[in-house]
Amino acid sequence: MSSIRSVLMPMAQRAGGATGDPAIDATNATTAGTTITAAAAGPAPKVDTTIINQMFYNYIFIILASVVAGLIVWRVTLESVKYVRTLACLDNDTQRYFILPAQHWATFKKGFLYAPIFVTRHSREFKLSAAINVGTLPTRFQLLFLLAYLGTNVSFCVLSIDWAQPKNTVFQAVRKRTGILSTVNLVPLLVMASRNNPLLKWLNLSFDTFNLLHRWFGRIVVLEALAHVIAYAYQFGSAAKFFATVTEVGSMEFYGFVGIVAMLTMSIQAASVFRHAFYETFKYVHIVLAATVLAVIYIHLARLAQQTLIFGCVAIWGLERLTRVSKLVYRNIGAGGTSATVEAMPGNACRVTVQMARPWAFKPGQHAYLYMPSVGLTTSHPFSIAWSEEAEIPAEDEKMSVARHDILGIKSTSMSFVIRARTGFTDKLFKKAEASKDGKFYTKCFAEGPYGGNHMMHSYGTVMLFAGGVGITHQVPHVRDLVAGHASGTIAAKKIVLIWTVQSPEHLEWIRPWMTAILGMDKRRECLRILLFISRPRNTKEVHSPSSTVQMFPGRPNITSLLDAEVDLQVGAMGVSVCGGGALSDDVRRAVRDRQHISNIDFVEEAFSW
């Protein structure tokens, strides 16, 4: 009996010994006495809850690892198909074999992979007013994954619990499960929040998708932490004394109480309506609250095995921040540093040309984060790289031999962006450029990246690129890359169609120098057509077509008619990419889905939610 008591007493003290509440202490004493009496009467079959909790602890990581492994296999398979298709189509002008769709794959893409939850709405934001944005909806595929993961977590919280046991025992089991799972889910939550996440490249998933998962994993963490606190309150108090017990929890487990308060605050201030209205404030408050949560949860988990997970979370966060700083230092320090020229353009936009301190290898579809201390001291924002050029730097020493200069390969990289004025940083940037002499100013700049650029269009015989407004910055590099690849015979593309919708002809000035360079490229007329739609022309005389390959139209494009026209004369597989407003993206998505069983069409959407 004494040996049993020596084992049980420390456990009782750890799980809820003297609380200062006579009623609760009496309940605990009665429960402990009952347990000791039962143990003295004889051993009873009992499931080791520690082993079960550890099992669920491991299963979460096994499930996540399995999902990652499955997506990597999927990525390798798709990339292999694209690579083989590219090789097979290099000298094939019709590519008939790749026009017909695989019916089962087409059904999957139409019904799940590309499908919004309901009919059409996915990227178009829900707005209660011009200033109140409540976010967007995930796709069906994303929703199914989130529901499956949420269901898995709920199952792990309630499985193998004997609900016929005393209330204290049941709530103790629930408390432990929810606490463990909330802590375990912090690891993928931190991974998905990082822009230097290697899974972005391995899985070929966009940062937008990871941002969506980050938000929903965060909600799961908060719900499990809240369930953990409620179970604790019910374990040591009745429902009638719930609020009094929560106060008691605050004094007994102060750091855990601070953690749940910080989590609930984060979940409220991260809501779309607040996040979009006060993004800069949200970002820094979010970071401070996240650091607070990790610190207090670490203390709360003292002497528990799950405490090591907090080390992992801190390591992930610290390594990601170190990577950012390293990139900034490497890309921008030396050779006079990185500088930017900012020009005010029509339509409340700026054209920013960044002269990099070091050469930068650029791929279509990439973006970079720009820091301009003179405009926003601590702010950084992602922008699509619209154009990139490399030029040899003349040798300062005239005596340096040409051969030595060639060997050193000294080059200068410039990158250009088009930034539309919205609020905050972008608005300040435009106003400063507009107020400067000649509508232009020079400033010190830091560029972090490159990021993205995973969706190449080389394997498609027909490529349609849709852009709305400044979304053209994502498509211009693809146009240049595809035209150059067609001229050299290294890609499958035979037909390239760029459809750009702008409000005014003045907006064409944003990309005029780059488009002039593309129109002068070798074999451009053989493969490229450009369709410009002016949605708000002042008069019809503004809308005129320069040539048969560059045409202008008033109004908005009819996505269905444009897609049907290309399907009728399709060469090989078709790749459709869109970058623009939510309404345009949803219209293109719907048109592509409706034609999945007619033709082999893949859909790529470039979006960046925040």
C-alpha positions in Angstrom: 0.0 0.0 0.0 2.8 2.4 0.8 4.5 1.7 -2.5 1.3 2.5 -4.4 0.8 5.6 -2.4 4.3 6.8 -3.1 3.7 6.4 -6.8 0.3 8.0 -6.9 0.9 11.0 -4.6 3.3 12.8 -7.0 0.9 12.1 -9.9 -2.0 13.6 -7.9 0.1 16.7 -7.1 1.1 17.2 -10.7 -2.4 16.6 -12.1 -4.2 18.7 -9.6 -3.1 18.4 -6.0 -4.1 21.0 -3.4 -5.9 23.9 -5.1 -7.0 25.8 -2.1 -10.6 25.0 -2.9 -12.0 22.6 -0.3 -14.6 21.1 -2.6 -12.1 20.4 -5.3 -9.5 19.0 -2.9 -12.1 16.7 -1.4 -13.0 15.5 -4.9 -9.4 14.8 -5.7 -8.9 13.1 -2.3 -11.9 10.9 -2.9 -10.8 10.0 -6.4 -7.3 9.2 -5.2 -8.7 7.1 -2.3 -10.9 5.2 -4.6 -8.0 4.5 -6.9 -5.9 3.2 -4.1 -8.6 1.0 -2.8 -9.2 -0.5 -6.2 -5.5 -1.0 -6.7 -5.3 -2.8 -3.3 -8.3 -5.0 -4.2 -6.5 -6.3 -7.3 -5.1 -5.2 -10.7 -7.7 -4.1 -13.2 -7.1 -4.0 -17.0 -6.1 -0.5 -17.9 -4.9 1.2 -21.0 -1.7 3.1 -20.7 -2.8 6.7 -21.6 0.8 7.9 -21.8 1.5 5.4 -24.6 -1.7 6.3 -26.4 -0.9 10.0 -26.2 2.6 9.4 -27.5 1.0 7.3 -30.3 -1.2 10.2 -31.4 1.7 12.6 -31.0 3.6 10.5 -33.5 0.6 9.9 -35.8 0.2 13.6 -36.5 3.8 13.8 -37.8 3.4 10.6 -39.8 0.2 11.9 -41.4 1.9 15.2 -42.4 5.0 13.4 -43.6 2.8 11.1 -45.7 1.0 14.1 -47.2 4.3 15.7 -48.1 5.6 12.5 -49.6 2.5 12.0 -51.6 2.6 15.5 -53.0 6.3 15.1 -53.9 5.4 11.9 -55.9 2.6 13.9 -57.5 5.1 16.7 -58.4 7.7 14.4 -59.8 5.0 12.6 -61.9 3.6 15.8 -63.4 7.1 17.2 -64.1 8.1 14.0 -65.7 5.0 14.1 -68.0 5.8 17.7 -68.9 9.4 16.9 -69.6 8.5 14.0 -71.9 5.8 16.0 -73.6 8.3 18.9 -74.3 10.8 16.5 -75.9 8.1 14.8 -78.0 6.8 18.1 -79.3 10.1 20.0 -80.2 9.8 19.2 -83.9 6.0 18.6 -84.1 3.9 21.5 -85.4 0.5 19.8 -84.7 1.1 17.8 -81.5 -2.2 16.0 -82.0 -1.6 13.3 -79.5 -1.6 15.7 -76.6 -4.8 17.6 -77.6 -7.2 15.0 -76.3 -7.9 14.9 -72.6 -7.5 11.9 -70.3 -11.2 11.7 -69.1 -10.6 10.6 -65.5 -7.9 13.2 -65.0 -10.2 15.8 -66.6 -13.0 14.8 -64.2 -10.7 15.2 -61.2 -9.4 18.6 -62.3 -12.9 19.9 -63.1 -14.6 18.5 -60.0 -11.9 19.0 -57.3 -8.5 20.4 -58.3 -9.7 23.6 -60.0 -13.2 23.7 -58.5 -14.4 26.4 -56.1 -16.5 25.3 -53.2 -19.7 26.4 -54.8 -20.1 27.5 -58.5 -17.6 30.0 -59.5 -16.4 32.2 -56.7 -12.9 31.5 -55.4 -10.5 34.5 -55.8 -13.0 37.3 -55.8 -13.1 38.7 -52.3 -16.1 39.1 -50.2 -16.5 42.8 -49.3 -19.0 44.3 -46.9 -17.9 47.7 -48.2 -15.0 49.3 -50.1 -12.9 49.2 -46.8 -14.2 46.0 -45.2 -12.8 42.8 -46.8 -13.7 39.4 -45.3 -11.5 37.3 -47.5 -11.9 34.5 -50.2 -13.0 30.9 -50.3 -10.6 27.9 -50.8 -11.0 25.4 -53.6 -12.8 22.1 -53.1 -9.5 20.2 -53.0 -8.1 22.6 -50.3 -11.4 22.3 -48.3 -11.3 18.5 -48.4 -7.7 18.5 -47.1 -8.5 20.9 -44.3 -11.7 19.0 -43.3 -9.7 15.7 -43.4 -7.0 17.2 -41.2 -9.4 18.8 -38.8 -11.3 15.5 -38.6 -8.1 13.7 -37.8 -7.3 16.1 -35.0 -10.8 15.7 -33.5 -10.6 11.9 -33.7 -7.2 11.9 -32.0 -8.8 14.0 -29.2 -11.6 11.6 -28.4 -10.5 8.1 -29.6 -9.9 5.3 -27.0 -11.3 7.4 -24.1 -13.6 5.4 -21.8 -16.4 7.9 -21.4 -17.9 5.9 -18.6 -15.1 6.8 -16.3 -15.4 9.5 -13.6 -15.7 13.0 -15.0 -12.3 14.0 -13.7 -10.6 11.1 -15.5 -12.4 11.8 -18.8 -11.6 15.5 -18.8 -8.0 14.8 -17.8 -7.6 12.6 -20.9 -9.2 15.2 -23.1 -7.0 17.9 -21.6 -3.8 16.0 -22.3 -4.8 15.1 -25.8 -5.8 18.6 -26.8 -2.8 20.2 -25.2 -0.4 17.8 -27.0 -2.1 18.2 -30.4 -2.1 22.0 -30.1 1.6 22.0 -29.4 2.4 19.5 -32.1 0.5 21.6 -34.7 2.7 24.6 -33.9 5.5 23.0 -36.0 3.7 22.8 -39.4 2.1 26.2 -38.5 5.5 27.8 -38.3 6.8 26.0 -41.4 3.8 27.3 -43.5 4.4 30.9 -42.4 7.9 31.1 -43.8 8.6 32.4 -47.3 11.9 30.4 -47.4 10.1 27.2 -46.8 11.8 24.5 -49.0 8.4 22.7 -49.4 7.3 25.6 -51.7 9.8 24.3 -54.4 9.5 20.6 -53.6 5.7 20.5 -53.8 5.3 23.2 -56.5 2.7 24.9 -54.3 2.2 28.6 -54.3 2.9 30.8 -51.3 -0.8 31.7 -51.5 -1.7 28.1 -50.8 0.7 27.8 -47.9 -0.7 31.1 -46.5 -4.2 29.6 -46.6 -3.0 26.5 -44.8 -1.1 28.6 -42.3 -4.3 30.5 -41.4 -6.4 27.4 -41.0 -3.7 25.5 -39.1 -3.6 28.5 -36.8 -7.3 28.2 -36.1 -6.9 24.5 -35.4 -4.2 25.3 -32.9 -6.3 27.9 -31.1 -9.4 25.6 -31.0 -7.3 22.8 -29.5 -5.7 25.1 -26.9 -9.2 26.5 -26.0 -10.5 22.9 -25.6 -7.5 22.2 -23.4 -8.3 25.1 -21.1 -12.0 24.2 -21.0 -11.2 20.6 -20.2 -8.9 21.8 -17.4 -11.6 24.0 -16.0 -14.2 21.2 -16.0 -11.7 18.7 -14.6 -11.4 20.7 -11.4 -14.8 22.3 -11.3 -18.4 21.8 -12.2 -20.1 23.5 -15.1 -21.9 25.9 -12.7 -18.5 27.1 -11.5 -17.0 27.4 -14.9 -16.0 31.1 -14.9 -14.8 30.8 -11.3 -12.7 27.9 -12.3 -11.2 29.7 -15.3 -10.1 32.4 -12.8 -8.6 29.6 -10.7 -6.8 28.3 -13.7 -5.3 31.7 -14.3 -3.7 31.7 -10.9 -2.6 28.1 -11.0 -1.3 27.9 -14.5 -0.5 31.6 -15.1 1.7 31.1 -18.2 -0.8 28.7 -19.9 -3.5 31.3 -19.2 -1.4 34.0 -20.8 -0.8 31.7 -23.8 -4.5 31.1 -24.5 -5.2 34.8 -24.1 -2.5 35.6 -26.6 -3.8 32.9 -29.0 -7.3 34.2 -28.9 -6.1 37.8 -29.5 -4.1 36.6 -32.5 -7.1 34.8 -33.9 -9.2 38.0 -33.6 -6.6 40.4 -35.0 -5.8 38.0 -37.8 -9.4 38.0 -39.1 -9.5 39.2 -42.7 -11.5 42.4 -41.9 -8.7 43.6 -39.5 -5.8 42.1 -41.4 -6.7 43.9 -44.6 -7.6 47.2 -43.0 -4.5 47.5 -40.8 -2.0 45.2 -42.4 1.3 46.8 -41.2 0.0 47.0 -37.7 -1.4 43.4 -37.9 2.0 42.1 -39.1 4.1 43.4 -36.2 1.5 42.7 -33.5 1.1 39.2 -34.9 4.9 38.6 -34.6 5.0 39.9 -31.0 2.0 37.7 -30.0 3.5 34.6 -31.7 6.8 35.1 -29.8 4.8 35.5 -26.6 2.9 32.3 -27.2 6.1 30.3 -27.8 7.7 31.8 -24.7 4.8 31.2 -22.2 4.0 27.7 -23.7 7.6 26.7 -23.2 7.4 27.6 -19.5 3.9 26.0 -19.3 5.3 22.7 -20.6 8.1 22.6 -18.0 9.4 19.0 -17.5 7.1 17.6 -20.2 8.3 15.9 -23.4 6.4 18.3 -25.6 8.7 21.2 -24.5 11.2 20.1 -27.1 8.7 21.0 -29.8 9.0 24.6 -28.8 12.8 24.4 -29.5 11.9 23.1 -32.9 9.5 26.0 -33.5 12.0 28.6 -32.4 14.7 26.9 -34.6 12.4 27.0 -37.6 11.5 30.7 -37.1 15.1 31.7 -36.3 16.5 29.8 -39.4 14.0 31.4 -41.7 14.8 34.9 -40.4 18.5 34.2 -40.7 17.9 33.1 -44.3 16.1 36.4 -45.0 18.9 38.5 -43.5 21.6 36.4 -45.4 19.8 37.0 -48.7 19.5 40.7 -48.1 23.2 41.0 -47.2 24.4 38.9 -50.0 22.2 40.4 -52.7 22.5 44.1 -51.7 25.9 44.7 -50.0 28.9 45.5 -52.0 29.6 47.3 -55.4 27.9 50.4 -54.1 24.8 48.6 -52.9 21.4 48.3 -54.5 19.6 51.4 -55.7 16.2 52.1 -57.3 14.8 54.5 -59.8 11.1 55.2 -59.2 9.0 56.8 -62.0 5.4 58.0 -61.6 3.2 56.5 -64.4 -0.3 57.1 -65.5 -3.1 55.3 -63.6 -1.6 55.9 -60.1 1.3 53.5 -60.7 5.1 53.5 -60.4 7.7 51.8 -62.6 10.5 50.9 -60.3 13.9 49.8 -61.8 16.3 48.3 -59.3 20.0 48.1 -60.0 21.3 45.1 -58.1 24.6 45.1 -56.3 25.2 41.5 -57.4 24.0 39.6 -60.5 20.7 37.8 -60.1 19.6 34.8 -62.1 16.0 35.4 -63.0 13.1 33.1 -64.0 9.6 34.0 -65.3 7.0 34.2 -62.7 9.3 35.2 -59.8 8.7 37.9 -57.3 10.9 39.8 -54.8 10.4 41.7 -51.6 11.4 45.4 -51.8 12.6 47.4 -48.8 12.9 51.2 -49.3 13.9 52.8 -46.0 13.2 56.4 -47.3 9.6 55.4 -48.0 8.9 52.8 -45.4 11.6 52.3 -42.8 10.6 48.7 -41.7 8.1 47.7 -44.4 8.6 45.1 -47.2 6.2 44.0 -49.8 6.2 41.3 -52.6 6.1 42.4 -56.2 6.2 40.5 -59.4 9.4 41.0 -61.4 8.2 42.4 -64.8 11.6 42.6 -66.5 15.2 41.7 -65.9 18.3 42.6 -67.9 22.0 41.8 -67.6 24.7 44.1 -68.9 28.5 43.9 -68.7 30.1 46.4 -66.4 32.8 48.4 -68.1 36.2 47.8 -66.5 37.3 50.8 -64.4 40.9 50.0 -65.2 41.5 50.5 -68.9 44.6 48.4 -68.6 42.6 45.4 -67.6 42.7 43.0 -70.5 39.5 41.9 -72.3 40.3 38.3 -71.6 40.6 39.0 -67.9 37.3 40.9 -67.9 35.6 38.1 -69.7 36.9 35.5 -67.3 35.7 37.5 -64.3 32.3 37.7 -65.9 31.5 41.1 -64.2 27.8 41.8 -64.9 25.1 44.1 -63.7 21.5 43.0 -63.1 18.6 45.3 -63.2 15.0 44.3 -62.3 11.9 46.3 -63.1 8.5 46.3 -61.3 5.2 48.1 -61.9 3.6 49.0 -58.6 0.0 50.3 -58.4 -0.8 52.7 -55.6 -3.2 51.2 -53.0 -2.7 52.1 -49.4 0.3 52.4 -47.0 3.7 51.8 -48.6 2.5 51.8 -52.3 0.5 55.0 -51.8 3.5 56.8 -50.2 5.8 55.6 -53.1 3.6 56.9 -55.8 3.0 60.3 -54.1 6.7 60.8 -53.6 7.4 60.0 -57.2 4.6 62.2 -58.4 5.9 65.1 -56.3 9.5 64.7 -57.4 11.1 66.6 -60.3 10.2 65.1 -63.7 8.1 62.5 -61.8 11.1 60.5 -60.8 13.4 60.0 -57.8 16.3 57.8 -56.8 16.6 55.9 -53.5 18.5 53.3 -51.7 16.8 49.9 -52.0 17.1 46.3 -50.7 15.7 43.4 -52.7 15.0 40.0 -51.1 14.5 36.9 -53.2 13.9 35.6 -55.8 10.8 33.6 -54.8 8.4 31.7 -56.9 8.8 30.9 -60.6 7.8 27.2 -60.3 5.1 27.2 -63.1 6.9 27.2 -66.4 4.9 26.9 -69.6 7.5 25.2 -71.9 5.6 21.9 -72.4 2.4 23.4 -73.8 1.8 23.7 -77.6 -0.7 26.5 -76.9 -0.3 29.0 -74.2 -2.9 31.6 -73.2 -1.8 34.3 -70.7 -4.6 36.4 -69.1 -3.7 39.6 -67.2 -5.7 42.3 -65.5 -4.1 45.6 -64.7 -0.7 45.3 -63.0 -1.1 41.5 -63.3 0.7 42.0 -66.6 3.9 42.1 -64.7 3.6 38.4 -64.1 2.9 37.5 -67.7 5.4 39.7 -69.6 8.4 37.6 -68.5 6.6 34.4 -69.6 5.9 36.0 -73.0 9.6 36.9 -73.5 10.7 33.4 -72.3 8.2 31.6 -74.6 9.0 33.6 -77.7 12.7 33.1 -77.2 12.2 29.4 -76.6 10.1 29.1 -79.7 12.7 30.9 -81.8 15.5 28.5 -80.5 13.3 25.4 -80.9 13.8 24.4 -77.2 10.2 24.4 -76.1 6.9 22.9 -77.3 5.0 26.3 -77.6 3.8 27.1 -81.1 0.9 29.5 -80.2 1.2 32.2 -77.6 -1.8 34.5 -76.9 -1.5 37.4 -74.4 -4.9 38.9 -73.3 -4.5 42.1 -71.2 -7.3 44.1 -69.8 -6.7 47.7 -68.7 -8.9 50.6 -67.9 -7.3 53.2 -70.1 -4.9 53.3 -73.1 -2.5 55.3 -70.9 -1.8 52.2 -68.8 -0.1 50.7 -71.8 2.8 53.0 -71.0 3.6 50.8 -68.0 5.2 48.1 -70.1 5.9 50.0 -73.4 9.7 49.6 -73.4 9.5 45.9 -72.6 6.8 45.2 -75.1 8.8 47.0 -77.8 11.7 44.7 -77.1 9.4 41.6 -77.3 7.9 42.7 -80.6 11.4 43.0 -82.0 12.3 39.4 -81.1 13.2 36.8 -83.7 10.2 34.8 -85.0 7.8 36.7 -82.8 5.1 37.0 -85.6 5.0 33.2 -86.0 3.8 32.5 -82.5 2.6 35.6 -80.6 -0.7 37.4 -80.7 -1.5 40.2 -78.3 -5.1 41.2 -77.5 -5.6 44.4 -75.5 -9.0 45.2 -74.0 -9.7 48.8 -72.9 -12.5 48.5 -70.3 -13.1 52.3 -69.9 -12.1 54.1 -73.1 -12.9 57.8 -73.3 -13.8 57.5 -76.9 -13.6 54.9 -79.7 -10.8 56.7 -81.4 -8.5 55.7 -78.6 -8.9 52.0 -79.5 -7.1 51.1 -82.7 -5.1 48.0 -83.6 -1.5 48.6 -84.7 -1.3 45.3 -86.6 -2.9 41.9 -87.1 -0.8 40.4 -84.3 -1.4 43.3 -81.8 -5.1 44.1 -81.6 -7.1 46.5 -79.3 -10.8 46.2 -78.4 -13.1 48.3 -76.3 -14.8 46.7 -73.2 -14.0 43.6 -71.3 -12.9 40.3 -72.9 -15.4 37.4 -73.4 -13.3 34.7 -71.8 -15.5 31.9 -73.2 -15.3 33.0 -76.8 -11.6 33.6 -76.6 -10.9 30.1 -75.1 -13.3 28.4 -77.6 -11.4 30.1 -80.5 -8.1 28.7 -79.4 -9.5 25.3 -78.6 -10.8 25.0 -82.1 -7.3 25.5 -83.5 -5.4 24.1 -80.6 -1.8 22.8 -81.0 -0.9 20.2 -78.4 -1.7 20.6 -74.7 -3.0 24.0 -73.7 -1.7 25.9 -70.6 -3.9 28.8 -69.4 -2.4 31.2 -66.8 -4.2 34.2 -65.2 -2.9 37.0 -63.0 -5.3 39.8 -62.1 -8.4 40.7 -60.1 -10.4 38.0 -58.4 -13.3 38.4 -60.9 -11.1 37.8 -63.9 -9.4 34.8 -62.3 -12.7 33.2 -61.4 -14.1 33.8 -65.0 -11.0 32.2 -66.5 -11.1 29.3 -64.0 -14.8 28.6 -64.9 -14.1 28.6 -68.6 -11.2 26.2 -68.2 -13.2 23.8 -66.0 -16.1 23.8 -68.5 -13.8 22.6 -71.3 -11.9 19.9 -69.4 -13.6 17.0 -71.2 -13.3 18.8 -74.6 -9.6 19.5 -74.7 -6.4 18.9 -72.7 -6.2 22.2 -70.7 -4.2 23.0 -67.5 -4.9 26.0 -65.4 -2.4 28.1 -63.4 -3.5 31.0 -61.2 -1.0 33.5 -59.8 -2.3 35.1 -56.7 -0.9 36.5 -53.5 -3.3 36.7 -50.6 -2.4 38.4 -47.4 
